[in-house]
Amino acid sequence: MSKQVKFNQEKETHLKLLAQYVPVVARVHGGNHPEFHQVRKVFDRLVKKVEDAGAGKPDLVDEFVKLREVTDNYTVPDDVCESYEAVYNMLAEIDRAYGS
């Protein structure tokens, strides 16, 4: 499977769900986990680039570097809900698909 096909599959599978989860997780956990506000900002940039690219592959290298940095390579904190964990897991899957 080509990199582009794999990325497109992960993107289609996860971006709509992430668009629902990210704002809720930011609202619920942002007080105790201020880093999640950065995750939300980077996610919003990522979505914009994906939309602007249309059928092409967007340049998301900077966004994934920043997400890995902010999330400590998508390490889920111990005191968060399943939705927070799901966000990190979905972002990690999209990141892997983009880079593979």
Secondary structure, DSSP 8 states (H G I E B T S, - for coil): --HHHHHHHHHHHHHHHHHHHHHHHHHHHTTT-THHHHHHHHHHHHHHHHHHHTTS----HHHHHHHHHHTTTT---TT--HHHHHHHHHHHHHHHHHH-
